[in-house]
Amino acid sequence: MKKSMITLACAMIAPIAFAQTSTTTTEKTSTTAPVAGTTTTETTTTYTDGTVTTYTPGKTIVVRKQGVTEPISYMLGKTVHYVNKAGREIDEHLIKPGARVHVYYDGTGSTQVVNRVIVDDD
């Protein structure tokens, strides 16, 4: 009886103990014009932090988030801005596998299109 209770308790706790978390942050900015009858603009920016595993200039960037086993592949937009952590633009060819990055993208699911990459490494 005691053994059964311990086994049952372990079975109930295991999914919580081994749960993986990922951090994808969404920032929303709303702007309302002061004149009545004007439109409201809402912008959504989503980003993920991780380490570059594969980078193909002009096509894709693959990022592995900490604590997640499968890397995430992102399509690069036509006007991607590559900057360092100080905010200065850098050459896209400086991005190498192993670099820590913040990938800002639009879209969800399989249509995540990158518009900005911030590289933590100098």
VEXKOLRO-151951 format. One record per residue: residue in three letters; x, y, z of N, C-alpha, C in turn. Coordinates in steps of 0.001 Angstrom, whole numbers, plus 500000, padded with zeros to 6 digits. Example, Ala and Ser with C-alpha at 12.3 -4.5 7.8 and 13.67 -1.06 7.14 Angstrom:
<rs>
   residuo       nx       ny       nz      cax      cay      caz       cx       cy       cz
       ALA   513190   494310   507800   512300   495500   507800   513200   496700   507800
       SER   512850   497750   507080   513670   498940   507140   512900   500030   507870
</rs>
This chain:
<rs>
   residuo       nx       ny       nz      cax      cay      caz       cx       cy       cz
       MET   500823   498817   500000   500000   500000   500000   500877   501262   500000
       LYS   501872   501277   500877   502763   502421   500978   503540   502606   499681
       LYS   503988   501491   499096   504736   501527   497847   503852   502068   496718
       SER   502603   501689   496702   501665   502158   495676   501456   503665   495778
       MET   501347   504173   496982   501140   505607   497185   502363   506397   496732
       ILE   503554   505894   497025   504778   506562   496616   504891   506558   495096
       THR   504586   505445   494467   504637   505343   493011   503643   506305   492383
       LEU   502446   506365   492926   501427   507270   492409   501849   508729   492571
       ALA   502426   509078   493703   502885   510443   493947   503992   510824   492964
       CYS   504927   509910   492723   506013   510174   491771   505469   510349   490354
       ALA   504478   509543   489998   503884   509629   488668   503183   510968   488471
       MET   502625   511507   489539   501929   512788   489433   502900   513966   489375
       ILE   504046   513856   490012   505022   514938   490066   505939   514945   488850
       ALA   506191   513820   488234   507137   513712   487123   506849   514690   485982
       PRO   505616   514821   485505   505406   515765   484391   505773   517204   484750
       ILE   505561   517584   485979   505900   518941   486405   507415   519104   486500
       ALA   508082   518102   487041   509525   518177   487234   510280   518224   485913
       PHE   509756   517551   484880   510463   517488   483611   509877   518418   482559
       ALA   508986   519277   482940   508382   520215   481989   509435   521183   481489
       GLN   509399   521434   480190   510330   522383   479603   509622   523709   479451
       THR   510335   524752   479719   509760   526072   479534   510519   526781   478440
       SER   509832   527607   477721   510491   528430   476724   509983   529847   476903
       THR   510842   530783   476557   510443   532171   476723   510361   532846   475370
       THR   509172   533100   474960   508925   533905   473783   508133   535088   474288
       THR   508602   536260   474021   507982   537457   474566   507297   538230   473459
       THR   506104   538688   473748   505363   539500   472799   505145   540869   473406
       GLU   505500   541884   472660   505299   543259   473094   504268   543879   472164
       LYS   503246   544505   472728   502240   545190   471918   502301   546679   472219
       THR   502250   547465   471164   502249   548913   471304   501031   549446   470569
       SER   500202   550175   471260   499018   550769   470637   499179   552281   470605
       THR   498777   552859   469502   498831   554304   469359   497449   554783   468943
       THR   496889   555687   469681   495587   556250   469353   495767   557723   469032
       ALA   495256   558111   467890   495339   559515   467496   494374   560328   468348
       PRO   494730   561567   468679   493896   562376   469564   492600   562876   468933
       VAL   492455   562791   467631   491269   563299   466954   490224   562195   466866
       ALA   488996   562521   467216   487916   561535   467158   487700   561070   465725
       GLY   487440   559772   465588   487176   559222   464265   488416   558744   463530
       THR   489592   558847   464135   490814   558367   463483   491062   556921   463874
       THR   491965   556289   463187   492227   554867   463417   493266   554650   464508
       THR   493276   553422   465025   494248   553013   466031   495207   552028   465382
       THR   496496   552218   465628   497520   551331   465094   498047   550462   466219
       GLU   498112   549137   465984   498653   548222   466989   499769   547417   466358
       THR   500922   547439   466979   502088   546714   466484   502445   545606   467460
       THR   502682   544404   466956   503075   543291   467797   504485   542857   467416
       THR   505375   542824   468386   506742   542368   468166   506987   541172   469058
       THR   507440   540090   468468   507729   538887   469226   509203   538568   469072
       TYR   509849   538154   470163   511254   537803   470051   511581   536575   470883
       THR   512656   535942   470483   513167   534763   471154   514654   534936   471365
       ASP   515149   534513   472525   516580   534536   472825   517134   533129   472637
       GLY   518355   533025   472147   518964   531712   471999   520333   531778   471368
       THR   520803   530603   470924   522116   530460   470313   521945   530005   468865
       VAL   522659   530644   467956   522577   530292   466539   523181   528907   466336
       THR   522428   528037   465656   522981   526725   465288   523342   526704   463809
       THR   522510   527351   462982   522762   527431   461547   522316   528789   461050
       TYR   523113   529380   460155   522741   530667   459585   523058   530666   458101
       THR   522046   530944   457277   522216   531067   455842   521815   532485   455470
       PRO   522793   533351   455155   522483   534758   454859   521391   534904   453800
       GLY   520431   535767   454104   519351   536035   453170   518246   535003   453149
       LYS   518411   533897   453891   517400   532835   453840   516852   532473   455213
       THR   517678   531841   456046   517182   531344   457334   518203   531520   458453
       ILE   517683   531527   459677   518506   531469   460871   517841   530439   461779
       VAL   518637   529529   462308   518131   528487   463200   518703   528763   464581
       VAL   517810   528868   465580   518187   529254   466933   517730   528184   467915
       ARG   518627   527819   468827   518285   526882   469902   518086   527688   471165
       LYS   516860   527600   471707   516554   528285   472957   517033   527429   474115
       GLN   517464   528060   475186   517947   527339   476355   516803   526526   476950
       GLY   517068   525263   477242   516076   524382   477843   515165   523698   476849
       VAL   515336   523960   475556   514503   523347   474528   515391   522480   473651
       THR   514977   521241   473412   515824   520321   472662   515834   520592   471162
       GLU   514706   520973   470591   514634   521198   469153   514877   522673   468826
       PRO   515803   522972   467900   516014   524367   467504   514830   524884   466684
       ILE   514709   526194   466596   513617   526830   465868   514185   527506   464633
       SER   513556   527281   463496   514005   527864   462237   513138   529071   461899
       TYR   513792   530169   461511   513103   531396   461146   513498   531791   459734
       MET   512532   532289   458960   512823   532854   457642   513298   534282   457852
       LEU   514285   534701   457076   514778   536071   457174   513977   536952   456232
       GLY   513500   538084   456733   512768   539041   455909   513710   539730   454934
       LYS   513128   540476   454007   513940   541160   452997   514703   542347   453563
       THR   514229   542906   454670   514882   544085   455252   515261   543827   456707
       VAL   515988   542748   456954   516413   542414   458315   517505   543383   458748
       HIS   517404   543866   459988   518432   544731   460552   519253   543898   461527
       TYR   520561   543881   461339   521478   543156   462215   522222   544185   463052
       VAL   522104   544075   464370   522760   545020   465258   523453   544288   466399
       ASN   524441   544965   467007   525073   544412   468198   524286   544874   469416
       LYS   524690   544443   470596   523920   544785   471795   523958   546270   472126
       ALA   524905   547010   471539   524962   548455   471733   524034   549191   470758
       GLY   523424   548451   469817   522500   549055   468868   523119   549488   467558
       ARG   524415   549224   467374   525092   549601   466130   524905   548504   465086
       GLU   524643   548920   463856   524467   547939   462791   525765   547189   462535
       ILE   525619   545894   462249   526771   545049   461946   526526   544340   460621
       ASP   527585   543818   460041   527490   543054   458801   526876   541690   459113
       GLU   525920   541274   458314   525242   540007   458559   526181   538805   458485
       HIS   527287   538936   457801   528226   537819   457672   529017   537571   458960
       LEU   528876   538456   459942   529544   538262   461232   528779   537281   462133
       ILE   527564   536935   461749   526769   535998   462548   527259   534582   462260
       LYS   527661   533905   463310   528230   532550   463199   527492   531610   464151
       PRO   527538   530303   463885   526968   529351   464843   527623   529519   466213
       GLY   526808   529469   467253   527290   529636   468617   527069   531034   469164
       ALA   526727   531994   468288   526495   533370   468732   525171   533456   469486
       ARG   525175   534213   470586   523938   534457   471350   523183   535586   470669
       VAL   521899   535363   470379   521111   536350   469651   519714   536529   470257
       HIS   519110   537647   469912   517695   537931   470179   517084   538087   468790
       VAL   516157   537219   468440   515539   537228   467119   514143   537829   467235
       TYR   513916   538961   466577   512615   539636   466574   511910   539263   465275
       TYR   510667   538784   465387   509974   538306   464197   508489   538625   464243
       ASP   507879   538529   463074   506440   538683   462916   505880   537341   462468
       GLY   504624   537088   462806   503967   535855   462388   504033   534786   463462
       THR   503310   533703   463205   503268   532584   464143   503390   531276   463382
       GLY   503564   530200   464129   503646   528873   463514   504829   528752   462591
       SER   504588   528263   461386   505685   528037   460437   506003   529278   459609
       THR   505293   530377   459828   505537   531598   459054   506107   532698   459940
       GLN   507212   532423   460583   507882   533399   461434   508963   534089   460606
       VAL   508739   535367   460298   509656   536116   459444   510419   537123   460300
       VAL   511739   537001   460290   512619   537839   461111   512755   539226   460497
       ASN   512666   540255   461374   512887   541618   460902   514080   542284   461597
       ARG   514554   541700   462713   515724   542251   463408   516424   541155   464196
       VAL   517755   541190   464190   518573   540245   464965   519560   541080   465786
       ILE   519535   540879   467093   520501   541538   467975   521500   540472   468421
       VAL   522777   540725   468173   523835   539777   468508   524470   540215   469816
       ASP   524488   539312   470829   525072   539621   472129   526592   539599   472101
       ASP   527167   538729   471282   528622   538592   471219   529218   539765   470453
       ASP   530374   540216   470891   531077   541296   470185   532108   540744   469251
</rs>
